[in-house]
């Protein structure tokens, strides 16, 4: 393999990329035109649905006795009714709660109390080799990786998404 051959292959890839980029840009233009054609109708439908949902929610809240048993019913493909909310866990004093867990629920303390200190590998990745050495860490298994990346990143993201879908479908 020579640099001339790599250059020829790069040109072939660049030409294929240019064709693909044109197709993607055409698709984006058609998508934008479709959105412009339908956006007002969609916004109107969203507003109408929100309004009808608000009216339905108010009606359900005004008649909770209708949803004691069963709590929900399905009509016209829509589940309506009442359900228990998740609520919000409140802890007045973390230290006191931890002490009481250890006292009254010591067998569950490992599950109920989080105690963990580990180095942040994401943060450590940003340190220099000298800094890593100073703290007893290092980067290993570095190898050369092939780079084939176009300079027009907006289109590249869309193409990568198509390529990922293609790999999944294969």
GUDO-716074 format. One record per residue: residue in one letter; chain; x, y, z of N, C-alpha, C in turn. Coordinates in nm, 3 decimals. Layout:
residues N
 rest kette     n.x     n.y     n.z    ca.x    ca.y    ca.z     c.x     c.y     c.z
    A     A       X       Y       Z       X       Y       Z       X       Y       Z
...
This chain:
residues 170
 rest kette     n.x     n.y     n.z    ca.x    ca.y    ca.z     c.x     c.y     c.z
    X     A   0.086  -0.118   0.000   0.000   0.000   0.000   0.090   0.123   0.000
    X     A   0.056   0.216  -0.087   0.134   0.340  -0.095   0.046   0.457  -0.056
    X     A   0.110   0.574  -0.033   0.034   0.694  -0.001  -0.055   0.733  -0.119
    X     A  -0.008   0.707  -0.239  -0.089   0.734  -0.359  -0.217   0.652  -0.360
    X     A  -0.205   0.525  -0.320  -0.324   0.439  -0.313  -0.419   0.487  -0.203
    X     A  -0.364   0.528  -0.088  -0.447   0.583   0.020  -0.517   0.708  -0.029
    X     A  -0.445   0.792  -0.106  -0.505   0.913  -0.160  -0.621   0.881  -0.254
    X     A  -0.601   0.780  -0.342  -0.706   0.739  -0.435  -0.829   0.688  -0.358
    X     A  -0.806   0.604  -0.257  -0.916   0.551  -0.176  -0.987   0.661  -0.099
    X     A  -0.909   0.759  -0.051  -0.969   0.873   0.019  -1.057   0.952  -0.075
    X     A  -1.012   0.972  -0.199  -1.091   1.045  -0.299  -1.221   0.970  -0.327
    X     A  -1.213   0.837  -0.341  -1.334   0.757  -0.366  -1.432   0.771  -0.250
    X     A  -1.379   0.767  -0.127  -1.465   0.782  -0.010  -1.526   0.923  -0.007
    X     A  -1.444   1.024  -0.036  -1.493   1.162  -0.034  -1.604   1.181  -0.137
    X     A  -1.589   1.120  -0.254  -1.694   1.129  -0.357  -1.822   1.060  -0.311
    X     A  -1.807   0.942  -0.251  -1.925   0.870  -0.200  -1.991   0.950  -0.089
    X     A  -1.909   1.011  -0.003  -1.962   1.095   0.106  -2.037   1.214   0.051
    X     A  -1.983   1.277  -0.054  -2.046   1.394  -0.114  -2.184   1.356  -0.169
    X     A  -2.193   1.241  -0.234  -2.322   1.193  -0.287  -2.419   1.170  -0.171
    X     A  -2.371   1.101  -0.065  -2.456   1.074   0.051  -2.500   1.203   0.118
    X     A  -2.408   1.298   0.131  -2.439   1.427   0.192  -2.549   1.498   0.112
    X     A  -2.540   1.493  -0.019  -2.643   1.555  -0.103  -2.779   1.492  -0.081
    X     A  -2.782   1.359  -0.071  -2.909   1.288  -0.046  -2.966   1.327   0.090
    X     A  -2.880   1.336   0.191  -2.925   1.373   0.326  -2.977   1.517   0.326
    X     A  -2.905   1.606   0.259  -2.950   1.746   0.252  -3.085   1.755   0.182
    X     A  -3.105   1.678   0.073  -3.235   1.675   0.005  -3.344   1.627   0.101
    X     A  -3.313   1.522   0.179  -3.410   1.470   0.276  -3.444   1.576   0.380
    X     A  -3.342   1.646   0.430  -3.365   1.750   0.530  -3.454   1.861   0.474
    X     A  -3.429   1.900   0.348  -3.512   2.004   0.286  -3.657   1.959   0.274
    X     A  -3.676   1.834   0.234  -3.813   1.782   0.224  -3.878   1.774   0.361
    X     A  -3.801   1.735   0.462  -3.854   1.726   0.597  -3.895   1.864   0.647
    X     A  -3.810   1.964   0.624  -3.842   2.100   0.666  -3.966   2.153   0.594
    X     A  -3.979   2.121   0.466  -4.097   2.164   0.390  -4.223   2.097   0.446
    X     A  -4.212   1.969   0.480  -4.327   1.897   0.536  -4.367   1.957   0.671
    X     A  -4.267   1.990   0.752  -4.297   2.051   0.882  -4.368   2.184   0.862
    X     A  -4.316   2.266   0.769  -4.380   2.396   0.742  -4.524   2.378   0.695
    X     A  -4.549   2.275   0.613  -4.685   2.252   0.562  -4.780   2.209   0.673
    X     A  -4.729   2.135   0.771  -4.818   2.074   0.871  -4.812   2.138   1.010
    X     A  -4.717   2.228   1.034  -4.693   2.276   1.170  -4.814   2.346   1.231
    X     A  -4.885   2.426   1.156  -5.002   2.495   1.213  -5.110   2.397   1.255
    X     A  -5.134   2.297   1.171  -5.234   2.196   1.206  -5.192   2.116   1.328
    X     A  -5.062   2.085   1.337  -5.012   2.010   1.453  -5.025   2.095   1.579
    X     A  -4.985   2.222   1.572  -4.998   2.310   1.689  -5.143   2.322   1.733
    X     A  -5.234   2.337   1.638  -5.377   2.345   1.672  -5.425   2.217   1.738
    X     A  -5.381   2.102   1.683  -5.422   1.973   1.740  -5.364   1.955   1.880
    X     A  -5.239   1.998   1.901  -5.178   1.989   2.034  -5.256   2.074   2.134
    X     A  -5.287   2.196   2.095  -5.363   2.285   2.185  -5.501   2.228   2.217
    X     A  -5.566   2.172   2.117  -5.698   2.113   2.139  -5.687   1.993   2.233
    X     A  -5.585   1.908   2.210  -5.567   1.791   2.296  -5.537   1.834   2.440
    X     A  -5.452   1.937   2.458  -5.422   1.987   2.593  -5.549   2.037   2.661
    X     A  -5.630   2.110   2.586  -5.753   2.165   2.641  -5.847   2.052   2.683
    X     A  -5.864   1.953   2.595  -5.953   1.840   2.626  -5.899   1.759   2.743
    X     A  -5.765   1.744   2.750  -5.706   1.670   2.862  -5.730   1.744   2.992
    X     A  -5.714   1.876   2.993  -5.740   1.955   3.113  -5.884   1.942   3.159
    X     A  -5.977   1.947   3.065  -6.119   1.932   3.098  -6.145   1.793   3.156
    X     A  -6.086   1.689   3.095  -6.103   1.552   3.144  -6.043   1.535   3.283
    X     A  -5.922   1.590   3.304  -5.859   1.580   3.436  -5.945   1.649   3.543
    X     A  -5.998   1.765   3.511  -6.084   1.836   3.607  -6.209   1.753   3.639
    X     A  -6.266   1.690   3.537  -6.386   1.608   3.558  -6.354   1.489   3.648
    X     A  -6.240   1.425   3.626  -6.202   1.310   3.708  -6.179   1.354   3.852
    X     A  -6.109   1.467   3.871  -6.084   1.516   4.007  -6.212   1.557   4.078
    X     A  -6.312   1.600   4.002  -6.438   1.643   4.065  -6.526   1.524   4.103
    X     A  -6.493   1.404   4.058  -6.576   1.287   4.089  -6.489   1.167   4.128
    X     A  -6.409   1.179   4.234  -6.320   1.069   4.272  -6.395   0.942   4.313
    X     A  -6.520   0.959   4.357  -6.598   0.842   4.399  -6.622   0.745   4.283
    X     A  -6.612   0.794   4.160  -6.630   0.706   4.044  -6.510   0.613   4.022
    X     A  -6.399   0.643   4.092  -6.277   0.568   4.068  -6.222   0.506   4.196
    X     A  -6.317   0.458   4.282  -6.274   0.389   4.403  -6.239   0.245   4.371
    X     A  -6.324   0.175   4.300  -6.299   0.040   4.252  -6.376   0.021   4.124
    X     A  -6.316   0.002   4.015  -6.172   0.003   3.992  -6.119   0.147   3.993
    X     A  -5.989   0.161   4.016  -5.926   0.293   4.023  -5.912   0.357   3.884
    X     A  -5.902   0.272   3.782  -5.892   0.323   3.645  -5.979   0.239   3.554
    X     A  -6.021   0.299   3.443  -6.092   0.227   3.339  -6.039   0.276   3.203
    X     A  -6.054   0.192   3.103  -6.008   0.229   2.970  -6.129   0.248   2.880
    X     A  -6.134   0.365   2.817  -6.242   0.397   2.723  -6.179   0.459   2.599
    X     A  -6.218   0.411   2.484  -6.170   0.467   2.357  -6.018   0.466   2.348
    X     A  -5.957   0.363   2.407  -5.811   0.353   2.403  -5.740   0.447   2.498
    X     A  -5.813   0.507   2.592  -5.753   0.600   2.688  -5.782   0.549   2.829
    X     A  -5.675   0.532   2.907  -5.689   0.489   3.046  -5.715   0.613   3.130
    X     A  -5.825   0.615   3.206  -5.861   0.729   3.289  -5.889   0.682   3.431
    X     A  -5.871   0.771   3.526  -5.899   0.737   3.665  -5.800   0.801   3.758
    X     A  -5.778   0.736   3.870  -5.688   0.787   3.973  -5.586   0.679   4.008
    X     A  -5.467   0.724   4.047  -5.366   0.631   4.096  -5.291   0.700   4.209
    X     A  -5.230   0.619   4.291  -5.150   0.674   4.400  -5.027   0.739   4.340
    X     A  -4.999   0.860   4.384  -4.879   0.928   4.339  -4.757   0.870   4.409
    X     A  -4.640   0.896   4.354  -4.517   0.843   4.411  -4.484   0.911   4.543
    X     A  -4.528   1.033   4.560  -4.495   1.105   4.681  -4.350   1.149   4.678
    X     A  -4.305   1.212   4.785  -4.169   1.263   4.792  -4.110   1.221   4.925
    X     A  -3.995   1.158   4.919  -3.926   1.117   5.040  -3.854   1.237   5.099
    X     A  -3.879   1.264   5.224  -3.814   1.375   5.292  -3.737   1.321   5.412
    X     A  -3.614   1.366   5.426  -3.530   1.328   5.540  -3.488   1.457   5.609
    X     A  -3.528   1.471   5.735  -3.499   1.594   5.808  -3.351   1.607   5.841
    X     A  -3.288   1.498   5.883  -3.148   1.502   5.924  -3.081   1.373   5.879
    X     A  -2.994   1.383   5.777  -2.928   1.264   5.721  -2.855   1.184   5.828
    X     A  -2.778   1.251   5.911  -2.698   1.181   6.012  -2.786   1.107   6.113
    X     A  -2.895   1.171   6.153  -2.987   1.108   6.248  -3.054   0.987   6.184
    X     A  -3.095   1.001   6.058  -3.158   0.890   5.986  -3.061   0.774   5.971
    X     A  -2.935   0.804   5.938  -2.834   0.698   5.925  -2.815   0.627   6.059
    X     A  -2.807   0.702   6.166  -2.790   0.642   6.299  -2.909   0.553   6.334
    X     A  -3.031   0.600   6.303  -3.150   0.521   6.333  -3.160   0.396   6.245
    X     A  -3.114   0.406   6.121  -3.112   0.286   6.035  -3.016   0.184   6.095
    X     A  -2.897   0.230   6.136  -2.800   0.139   6.196  -2.854   0.075   6.325
    X     A  -2.932   0.152   6.400  -2.987   0.102   6.526  -3.103   0.006   6.505
    X     A  -3.199   0.045   6.421  -3.323  -0.032   6.407  -3.324  -0.128   6.288
    X     A  -3.241  -0.105   6.191  -3.243  -0.187   6.069  -3.102  -0.224   6.026
    X     A  -3.020  -0.263   6.120  -2.879  -0.289   6.092  -2.860  -0.395   5.983
    X     A  -2.956  -0.489   5.975  -2.945  -0.593   5.873  -2.966  -0.538   5.731
    X     A  -3.027  -0.420   5.718  -3.051  -0.359   5.587  -2.963  -0.236   5.562
    X     A  -2.874  -0.205   5.655  -2.793  -0.084   5.647  -2.714  -0.074   5.516
    X     A  -2.659  -0.185   5.471  -2.580  -0.182   5.347  -2.664  -0.137   5.229
    X     A  -2.792  -0.172   5.228  -2.881  -0.135   5.118  -2.934   0.006   5.135
    X     A  -2.961   0.045   5.259  -3.025   0.173   5.285  -2.928   0.291   5.298
    X     A  -2.799   0.261   5.317  -2.699   0.367   5.333  -2.595   0.353   5.223
    X     A  -2.567   0.462   5.155  -2.466   0.461   5.048  -2.334   0.513   5.104
    X     A  -2.233   0.428   5.095  -2.099   0.467   5.137  -2.004   0.416   5.030
    X     A  -1.951   0.510   4.949  -1.864   0.465   4.841  -1.770   0.578   4.801
    X     A  -1.642   0.546   4.798  -1.542   0.640   4.749  -1.461   0.569   4.643
    X     A  -1.467   0.616   4.521  -1.387   0.560   4.413  -1.334   0.674   4.327
    X     A  -1.217   0.654   4.269  -1.165   0.758   4.180  -1.257   0.774   4.058
    X     A  -1.272   0.896   4.013  -1.355   0.925   3.896  -1.270   0.909   3.771
    X     A  -1.287   0.800   3.700  -1.208   0.776   3.580  -1.235   0.881   3.473
    X     A  -1.358   0.929   3.465  -1.389   1.034   3.367  -1.307   1.159   3.394
    X     A  -1.300   1.199   3.520  -1.224   1.318   3.555  -1.074   1.294   3.542
    X     A  -1.028   1.175   3.580  -0.885   1.144   3.573  -0.833   1.142   3.430
    X     A  -0.919   1.110   3.334  -0.879   1.106   3.193  -0.823   1.240   3.147
    X     A  -0.861   1.348   3.213  -0.820   1.482   3.172  -0.687   1.527   3.234
    X     A  -0.631   1.444   3.321  -0.504   1.480   3.383  -0.387   1.444   3.291
    X     A  -0.277   1.512   3.312  -0.156   1.484   3.233  -0.092   1.355   3.283
    X     A   0.000   1.301   3.204   0.071   1.179   3.242   0.148   1.200   3.372
    X     A   0.208   1.317   3.390   0.283   1.347   3.513   0.190   1.349   3.633
    X     A   0.075   1.413   3.619  -0.022   1.418   3.730  -0.073   1.279   3.764
    X     A  -0.100   1.200   3.661  -0.148   1.063   3.684  -0.042   0.981   3.758
    X     A   0.084   0.994   3.718   0.192   0.920   3.783   0.203   0.957   3.930
    X     A   0.187   1.086   3.960   0.197   1.136   4.096   0.092   1.072   4.187
    X     A  -0.024   1.037   4.133  -0.132   0.980   4.215  -0.147   0.828   4.196
    X     A  -0.048   0.767   4.128  -0.049   0.622   4.114  -0.144   0.570   4.006
    X     A  -0.164   0.648   3.904  -0.251   0.606   3.793  -0.176   0.623   3.662
    X     A  -0.225   0.564   3.556  -0.163   0.575   3.424  -0.263   0.535   3.317
    X     A  -0.238   0.579   3.196  -0.317   0.539   3.080  -0.246   0.420   3.017
    X     A  -0.319   0.312   2.992  -0.258   0.193   2.931  -0.332   0.156   2.804
    X     A  -0.275   0.061   2.734  -0.336   0.004   2.613  -0.369   0.109   2.509
    X     A  -0.281   0.208   2.493  -0.304   0.306   2.388  -0.254   0.248   2.257
    X     A  -0.337   0.252   2.157  -0.300   0.199   2.026  -0.339   0.301   1.921
    X     A  -0.283   0.287   1.802  -0.323   0.373   1.693  -0.461   0.333   1.647
    X     A  -0.544   0.431   1.620  -0.679   0.407   1.570  -0.693   0.474   1.435
    X     A  -0.763   0.408   1.344  -0.786   0.463   1.212  -0.878   0.583   1.223
    X     A  -0.846   0.692   1.155  -0.928   0.812   1.154  -0.982   0.833   1.013
    X     A  -1.112   0.830   1.000  -1.180   0.866   0.875  -1.298   0.951   0.918
    X     A  -1.283   1.082   0.909  -1.385   1.172   0.961  -1.399   1.289   0.865
    X     A  -1.521   1.314   0.824  -1.544   1.428   0.736  -1.546   1.555   0.819
    X     A  -1.535   1.668   0.753  -1.528   1.794   0.825  -1.664   1.860   0.842
    X     A  -1.768   1.806   0.776  -1.903   1.864   0.791  -1.981   1.781   0.892
    X     A  -1.969   1.820   1.020  -2.017   1.739   1.131  -2.169   1.730   1.143
    X     A  -2.243   1.831   1.098  -2.388   1.825   1.111  -2.445   1.709   1.030
    X     A  -2.401   1.698   0.907  -2.448   1.589   0.822  -2.393   1.456   0.874
    X     A  -2.270   1.457   0.924  -2.208   1.334   0.971  -2.290   1.270   1.083
    X     A  -2.343   1.351   1.173  -2.424   1.296   1.283  -2.545   1.222   1.229
    X     A  -2.611   1.279   1.129  -2.728   1.215   1.070  -2.689   1.087   0.998
    X     A  -2.579   1.091   0.924  -2.532   0.973   0.852  -2.494   0.863   0.950
    X     A  -2.425   0.898   1.058  -2.388   0.799   1.159  -2.512   0.733   1.217
    X     A  -2.618   0.809   1.239  -2.743   0.753   1.290  -2.799   0.652   1.190
    X     A  -2.797   0.687   1.061  -2.844   0.593   0.958  -2.758   0.468   0.956
    X     A  -2.626   0.486   0.968  -2.536   0.371   0.964  -2.557   0.280   1.084
    X     A  -2.581   0.339   1.203  -2.609   0.258   1.322  -2.736   0.177   1.303
    X     A  -2.840   0.241   1.246  -2.967   0.171   1.222  -2.944   0.058   1.123
    X     A  -2.859   0.082   1.023  -2.830  -0.018   0.922  -2.761  -0.138   0.985
    X     A  -2.665  -0.115   1.080  -2.596  -0.224   1.148  -2.692  -0.304   1.233
    X     A  -2.787  -0.237   1.298  -2.885  -0.304   1.382  -2.976  -0.392   1.296
    X     A  -3.014  -0.340   1.179  -3.105  -0.412   1.091  -3.036  -0.532   1.026
    X     A  -2.904  -0.527   1.013  -2.829  -0.635   0.945  -2.823  -0.761   1.026
